[in-house]
């Protein structure tokens, strides 16, 4: 239920971005792409929920194990640098 509400909020924010940012030119094209991504991300979250996202992530890792390992090492390195005093 919570993920559905968050997804709905993200999708609504995408509509707001589309309505309030420029319509033409380069900025309009970028705003349109951002709004499209927000709306589709919100719909995905509403439809799939957290379990669907976890399934998709595990399938992605199974298909691409080496890049997933490298991303994990990179994230671990960044966390270690950020927490080092």
C-alpha positions as CSV (number, residue, x, y, z in Angstrom):
1,X,0.0,0.0,0.0
2,X,2.8,2.4,0.9
3,X,4.7,1.7,-2.3
4,X,1.6,2.3,-4.3
5,X,1.1,5.7,-2.6
6,X,4.8,6.6,-3.2
7,X,4.5,5.6,-6.8
8,X,1.4,7.7,-7.2
9,X,3.2,10.6,-5.7
10,X,6.1,10.2,-8.1
11,X,3.8,10.0,-11.0
12,X,1.9,13.1,-9.9
13,X,5.2,15.0,-9.5
14,X,6.0,14.0,-13.1
15,X,2.7,15.6,-14.2
16,X,3.6,18.7,-12.2
17,X,7.0,18.9,-13.8
18,X,5.4,18.6,-17.3
19,X,2.8,21.3,-16.5
20,X,5.2,23.9,-15.0
21,X,8.4,23.7,-17.0
22,X,9.0,25.2,-20.5
23,X,7.3,23.5,-23.4
24,X,9.7,24.3,-26.3
25,X,13.4,24.3,-27.1
26,X,16.1,22.3,-25.4
27,X,14.8,23.0,-21.9
28,X,11.4,21.8,-22.9
29,X,12.7,18.6,-24.4
30,X,14.8,17.9,-21.2
31,X,11.8,18.7,-19.0
32,X,9.6,16.4,-21.1
33,X,12.1,13.5,-20.7
34,X,12.4,14.1,-16.9
35,X,8.6,14.1,-16.7
36,X,8.3,10.9,-18.8
37,X,10.8,9.1,-16.5
38,X,9.1,10.2,-13.3
39,X,5.7,9.2,-14.6
40,X,6.9,5.8,-15.8
41,X,8.9,5.2,-12.6
42,X,5.8,6.0,-10.6
43,X,3.7,3.6,-12.6
44,X,6.3,0.9,-12.3
45,X,6.4,1.3,-8.5
46,X,2.6,1.2,-8.3
47,X,2.3,-1.9,-10.4
48,X,5.3,-3.9,-9.2
49,X,5.8,-2.9,-5.6
50,X,8.9,-3.8,-3.6
51,X,8.7,-7.5,-4.3
52,X,8.6,-6.9,-8.0
53,X,11.5,-4.5,-7.8
54,X,13.5,-7.1,-5.8
55,X,12.7,-9.8,-8.4
56,X,13.8,-7.5,-11.3
57,X,17.0,-6.5,-9.4
58,X,17.9,-10.2,-8.8
59,X,17.2,-11.1,-12.4
60,X,19.4,-8.2,-13.5
61,X,22.3,-9.3,-11.2
62,X,21.9,-12.9,-12.6
63,X,22.2,-11.7,-16.2
64,X,25.1,-9.3,-15.4
65,X,27.1,-10.7,-12.5
66,X,30.5,-9.0,-13.2
67,X,29.1,-5.5,-13.6
68,X,26.9,-6.0,-10.5
69,X,30.0,-7.0,-8.6
70,X,31.9,-4.0,-9.8
71,X,29.0,-1.7,-8.8
72,X,28.9,-3.3,-5.4
73,X,32.6,-2.8,-4.9
74,X,32.3,0.9,-6.0
75,X,29.4,1.5,-3.7
76,X,31.3,-0.1,-0.8
77,X,34.4,2.0,-1.6
78,X,32.3,5.2,-1.6
79,X,30.6,4.3,1.7
80,X,34.0,3.5,3.3
81,X,35.4,6.9,2.2
82,X,32.3,8.8,3.4
83,X,32.4,7.2,6.8
84,X,36.1,7.5,7.3
85,X,36.9,10.2,9.8
